[in-house]
Structures are given as C-alpha cells and as structure tokens.
Amino acid sequence: MGWLIFLIVAVAVVAGVFWAKRHFRHEIDRAKRINRANKNP
C-alpha cells in the first residue's frame, strides 16, 4: 500500500512542477534578469 501512496505523491509533484514551469516561466525570467542587473555594478 505504501508504494501506491508514493506513486500518487510522485505524480502530484511532477504535475505541480510542470504546471509551475508553464505558468511562472515569465516571472522567473524577470527575476533572473533583475538579479543579474543588481549583481553587475
């Protein structure tokens, strides 16, 4: 029974990462650009 729960959790995590990447890619790119600009004097 434990492996079934693990499988459900694994699928949920993968789906969550996939969804987050698709929805927050623009936000992440903007944050990276801002961080890079702040690091460079």
KATAGI-V700682 format. One record per pair of residues at least 24 apart in sequence whose ideal C-beta (glycine too) atoms are under 10 Angstrom apart, sorted by sequence separation. I is the first residue (numbers start at 1). J is the second residue. D is the distance in whole Angstrom. If there is no record, write none. Layout:
BEGIN
i = (I/I)
j = (J/J)
d = (D/D)
END
This chain:
BEGIN
none
END
